[in-house]
Amino acid sequence: MILSQDTLTIALVALLVDALIGWPEALYRRISHPVVWLGRLISALDARWNRGGHRIARGALAVGVTVGTALLPALLLTWALAPLPLGPVLLGVLAWPLVATRSLHDHVAAVARPLAEGDVPAAKAAVAMIVGRDLDDRPEPIARAALESLAENASDGVVAPLFWAAVAGLPGIAAYKAINTLDSMIGHMSPRHALFGRAAARLDDLVNLPASRLTALLFLLAAPPAGGRAAGVIRRDARRHRSPNAGWPEAAMAGALDVRLSGPRRYHGVESPEPWLNGAARDPGATDLLRGLALYRRAMALLGLGLALAIPL
């Protein structure tokens, strides 16, 4: 795959701006966020079309409408701005809201800090903002849930958007974010969305496939002393995960930190018997969560360096 200087610049600028400032709370209060805008459209389509017969086809149509709604302005902006001398930089700034580098780190750090201080109730409240499972008052399940979220969302929230930005510029990252938001809202196997969300779930699996492997590789490279162990955990366990993609970064994280991740959990009181990743290792704790954040920072720095080095001079 040959990537252009312009699309690589767009991806690099989006990563750097987001890493530096994230999405400021004042800006969110004023204009919300593009993902929230997409979410409102998806909710409206779900309410209107997820009824009666032909729900798989109706869901596929909802995917087309949502992706098209995100793609059209991105194409128009690219057509207008790309020829300008600083066009790729401007397009990178426009792509910035669709990357979650800083917000992901901040959400997980909000769990790690109180957990390290022994404030388990505060850590539990913070982790409830990023995962949907039932949690008790033990620190180990809280740390495990936060580490899994960090690993999986490093792929979905950072590496995958930047991958598609590097491939197809602003239209690529906009289309990806629409697909990923569709999956998070309707792409699950609930009775309501098992049919209507099928197209969204399948498409999300497809577009996340390359980034999930790349994220695992970044974690390996960011943990050189433990890289061999992490590679072994990936080879053995990544495909055992219920998701065709999430198992890769989670297995890499588990191997790099030498802790076990995934495993059984409960959702709304119902047991979900998920297999362990690196199951012979110990449960993670607060210190491991801090180590995971450090690994994430190193991996994202490697991603930025790779993008910078790939831009032709």
MARTISE-906099 format. One line per field, with one value per residue (C-alpha): z, y negated, x; residue number from 1. Coordinates in nm, 2 decimals, padded with zeros to 4 digits. Example, Ala and Ser with C-alpha at 12.3 -4.5 7.8 and 13.67 -1.06 7.14 Angstrom:
BEGIN
z = 00.78,00.71 .
y = 00.45,00.11 .
x = 01.23,01.37 .
pos = 1,2 .
//
This chain:
BEGIN
z = 00.00,-00.10,00.11,-00.01,00.16,00.20,00.38,00.60,00.70,00.78,01.01,01.18,01.24,01.38,01.62,01.73,01.79,01.98,02.19,02.28,02.36,02.33,02.29,02.54,02.77,02.68,02.31,02.40,02.59,02.30,02.00,02.15,01.93,01.58,01.72,01.92,01.60,01.43,01.74,01.71,01.35,01.43,01.71,01.48,01.21,01.48,01.61,01.26,01.07,01.33,01.31,01.10,00.84,00.64,00.94,00.80,00.48,00.68,00.90,00.60,00.46,00.80,00.76,00.41,00.52,00.82,00.64,00.35,00.58,00.73,00.40,00.18,00.38,00.42,00.04,-00.02,00.23,00.08,-00.27,-00.14,00.09,-00.05,-00.33,-00.08,00.03,00.38,00.28,00.44,00.77,00.76,00.68,00.97,01.21,01.08,01.14,01.49,01.67,01.53,01.72,02.09,02.20,02.49,02.61,02.62,02.83,03.06,03.12,03.21,03.42,03.61,03.72,03.79,04.02,04.29,04.25,04.33,04.63,04.76,04.68,04.53,04.52,04.32,04.08,04.04,03.95,03.70,03.53,03.50,03.26,03.01,03.05,03.08,03.29,03.65,03.89,04.26,04.51,04.45,04.28,04.05,03.83,03.81,03.69,03.45,03.30,03.26,03.09,02.85,02.76,02.71,02.48,02.27,02.24,02.15,01.83,01.78,01.90,01.79,01.55,01.33,01.27,01.19,00.97,00.75,00.76,00.63,00.36,00.25,00.43,00.58,00.40,00.53,00.89,00.87,00.71,00.97,01.26,01.13,01.10,01.45,01.60,01.43,01.57,01.92,01.91,01.71,01.63,01.94,01.97,02.18,02.08,01.93,01.72,01.63,01.28,01.24,01.35,01.16,00.87,01.11,01.31,01.01,00.85,01.18,01.21,00.86,00.89,01.22,01.12,01.00,01.29,01.56,01.43,01.40,01.76,01.89,01.70,01.85,02.20,02.12,02.00,02.30,02.54,02.42,02.73,02.73,02.35,02.31,02.59,02.44,02.09,02.24,02.41,02.09,01.89,02.15,02.27,02.04,01.83,02.14,02.21,02.13,01.89,01.58,01.65,02.02,02.12,01.94,02.13,02.46,02.42,02.35,02.66,02.87,02.75,02.78,03.14,03.23,03.36,03.26,03.08,02.94,03.12,03.28,03.36,03.42,03.23,03.40,03.63,03.35,03.34,03.02,03.02,02.81,02.78,02.95,02.77,02.93,03.17,03.37,03.48,03.78,03.79,03.73,04.00,04.03,03.95,03.64,03.52,03.56,03.36,03.10,03.06,03.02,02.75,02.57,02.57,02.43,02.16,02.05,02.04,01.81,01.60,01.56,01.48,01.22,01.05,01.06,00.91,00.64,00.50,00.19,00.21 .
y = 00.00,-00.34,-00.63,-00.98,-01.27,-01.46,-01.18,-01.10,-01.46,-01.47,-01.17,-01.31,-01.65,-01.50,-01.29,-01.57,-01.82,-01.57,-01.45,-01.82,-01.95,-01.67,-01.80,-02.09,-02.08,-02.44,-02.34,-02.04,-02.26,-02.50,-02.27,-01.91,-01.67,-01.52,-01.17,-01.30,-01.45,-01.11,-00.94,-01.16,-01.06,-00.69,-00.71,-00.87,-00.61,-00.33,-00.47,-00.51,-00.21,00.06,00.20,00.44,00.67,00.66,00.54,00.65,00.45,00.15,00.17,00.18,-00.13,-00.31,-00.23,-00.38,-00.69,-00.75,-00.69,-00.90,-01.18,-01.18,-01.12,-01.40,-01.70,-01.54,-01.50,-01.86,-01.99,-01.79,-01.92,-02.28,-02.26,-02.00,-02.22,-02.50,-02.53,-02.42,-02.22,-01.89,-02.07,-02.22,-01.89,-01.73,-01.99,-01.90,-01.53,-01.60,-01.56,-01.21,-01.09,-01.00,-00.98,-01.22,-01.15,-00.77,-00.83,-01.07,-00.84,-00.55,-00.77,-00.88,-00.52,-00.46,-00.76,-00.67,-00.30,-00.37,-00.57,-00.30,-00.48,-00.19,-00.35,-00.65,-00.41,-00.21,-00.52,-00.62,-00.29,-00.28,-00.57,-00.35,00.00,00.15,00.46,00.53,00.47,00.54,00.35,00.54,00.35,00.63,00.65,00.27,00.26,00.54,00.37,00.04,00.22,00.40,00.07,-00.10,00.18,00.21,-00.16,-00.23,-00.04,-00.16,-00.52,-00.60,-00.36,-00.28,-00.64,-00.74,-00.43,-00.53,-00.89,-00.78,-00.57,-00.81,-01.14,-01.32,-01.11,-00.80,-00.90,-01.04,-00.72,-00.50,-00.71,-00.67,-00.30,-00.26,-00.48,-00.27,00.05,-00.10,-00.20,00.08,00.34,00.56,00.89,00.75,00.87,00.52,00.50,00.85,00.80,00.43,00.39,00.69,00.48,00.23,00.50,00.69,00.37,00.26,00.59,00.55,00.19,00.26,00.57,00.40,00.15,00.42,00.60,00.28,00.18,00.51,00.46,00.11,00.25,00.51,00.25,00.03,00.31,00.45,00.64,00.82,00.82,01.19,01.29,01.06,01.21,01.55,01.45,01.30,01.62,01.84,01.63,01.34,01.55,01.69,01.35,01.32,01.03,01.09,00.77,00.68,00.99,00.87,00.55,00.70,01.01,00.78,00.57,00.88,01.03,00.70,00.65,01.02,01.01,01.19,01.00,01.08,01.38,01.42,01.11,01.01,00.78,00.67,00.97,01.23,01.42,01.40,01.69,01.52,01.70,01.57,01.40,01.50,01.69,01.84,01.49,01.29,01.04,00.68,00.42,00.04,00.05,00.25,00.00,-00.28,-00.06,-00.01,-00.38,-00.42,-00.15,-00.32,-00.65,-00.49,-00.31,-00.62,-00.80,-00.53,-00.57,-00.94,-00.88,-00.62,-00.86,-01.14,-00.91,-00.78,-01.13,-01.18,-01.47 .
x = 00.00,00.14,00.02,00.04,00.22,-00.10,-00.30,00.00,00.02,-00.35,-00.31,00.00,-00.16,-00.48,-00.28,-00.06,-00.34,-00.55,-00.25,-00.18,-00.52,-00.78,-01.14,-01.17,-01.47,-01.55,-01.57,-01.79,-02.03,-02.05,-02.09,-02.09,-01.88,-01.91,-01.96,-02.25,-02.40,-02.36,-02.52,-02.83,-02.87,-02.82,-03.08,-03.33,-03.28,-03.30,-03.63,-03.78,-03.65,-03.59,-03.95,-04.15,-04.00,-03.67,-03.47,-03.14,-03.20,-03.33,-03.02,-02.79,-02.97,-02.92,-02.54,-02.54,-02.72,-02.50,-02.17,-02.29,-02.38,-02.03,-01.86,-02.02,-01.89,-01.55,-01.53,-01.64,-01.39,-01.11,-01.20,-01.19,-00.89,-00.65,-00.51,-00.42,-00.05,-00.14,-00.44,-00.33,-00.26,-00.61,-00.77,-00.57,-00.71,-01.06,-00.98,-00.86,-01.20,-01.23,-00.92,-00.94,-00.58,-00.60,-00.95,-00.88,-00.57,-00.76,-01.05,-00.83,-00.60,-00.92,-00.95,-00.58,-00.53,-00.79,-00.72,-00.35,-00.46,-00.68,-01.00,-01.19,-01.54,-01.40,-01.21,-01.53,-01.73,-01.47,-01.45,-01.83,-01.79,-01.60,-01.73,-02.07,-02.01,-02.11,-01.82,-01.78,-01.57,-01.24,-00.96,-00.85,-01.17,-01.17,-00.81,-00.88,-01.18,-00.98,-00.69,-00.91,-01.08,-00.75,-00.62,-00.93,-01.00,-00.64,-00.72,-01.08,-01.03,-00.69,-00.50,-00.80,-00.91,-00.55,-00.50,-00.80,-00.69,-00.35,-00.52,-00.79,-00.75,-01.05,-01.31,-01.14,-01.14,-01.50,-01.63,-01.45,-01.59,-01.94,-01.90,-01.75,-02.03,-02.29,-02.14,-02.12,-02.49,-02.67,-02.40,-02.46,-02.66,-02.95,-03.30,-03.36,-03.05,-02.95,-03.10,-03.10,-02.74,-02.60,-02.46,-02.30,-02.13,-02.00,-01.87,-01.70,-01.53,-01.39,-01.26,-01.10,-00.91,-00.59,-00.57,-00.62,-00.31,-00.12,-00.21,-00.08,00.24,00.28,00.23,00.50,00.74,00.67,00.75,01.09,01.18,00.84,00.80,00.87,00.63,00.36,00.40,00.35,00.03,-00.10,-00.02,-00.19,-00.48,-00.58,-00.82,-00.99,-01.15,-01.52,-01.43,-01.22,-01.03,-01.02,-00.83,-00.52,-00.45,-00.58,-00.36,-00.06,-00.14,-00.18,00.15,00.34,00.23,00.23,-00.13,-00.45,-00.73,-01.07,-01.22,-01.57,-01.77,-02.13,-02.36,-02.68,-02.66,-02.60,-02.27,-02.07,-01.81,-01.54,-01.20,-00.89,-00.60,-00.27,-00.48,-00.19,-00.08,-00.20,-00.49,-00.38,-00.38,-00.34,00.03,-00.04,-00.29,-00.03,00.21,-00.05,-00.09,00.28,00.28,00.00,00.19,00.50,00.29,00.12,00.45,00.58,00.27,00.34,00.70,00.61,00.37,00.64,00.91,00.67,00.60,00.82,01.06 .
pos = 1,2,3,4,5,6,7,8,9,10,11,12,13,14,15,16,17,18,19,20,21,22,23,24,25,26,27,28,29,30,31,32,33,34,35,36,37,38,39,40,41,42,43,44,45,46,47,48,49,50,51,52,53,54,55,56,57,58,59,60,61,62,63,64,65,66,67,68,69,70,71,72,73,74,75,76,77,78,79,80,81,82,83,84,85,86,87,88,89,90,91,92,93,94,95,96,97,98,99,100,101,102,103,104,105,106,107,108,109,110,111,112,113,114,115,116,117,118,119,120,121,122,123,124,125,126,127,128,129,130,131,132,133,134,135,136,137,138,139,140,141,142,143,144,145,146,147,148,149,150,151,152,153,154,155,156,157,158,159,160,161,162,163,164,165,166,167,168,169,170,171,172,173,174,175,176,177,178,179,180,181,182,183,184,185,186,187,188,189,190,191,192,193,194,195,196,197,198,199,200,201,202,203,204,205,206,207,208,209,210,211,212,213,214,215,216,217,218,219,220,221,222,223,224,225,226,227,228,229,230,231,232,233,234,235,236,237,238,239,240,241,242,243,244,245,246,247,248,249,250,251,252,253,254,255,256,257,258,259,260,261,262,263,264,265,266,267,268,269,270,271,272,273,274,275,276,277,278,279,280,281,282,283,284,285,286,287,288,289,290,291,292,293,294,295,296,297,298,299,300,301,302,303,304,305,306,307,308,309,310,311,312,313 .
//
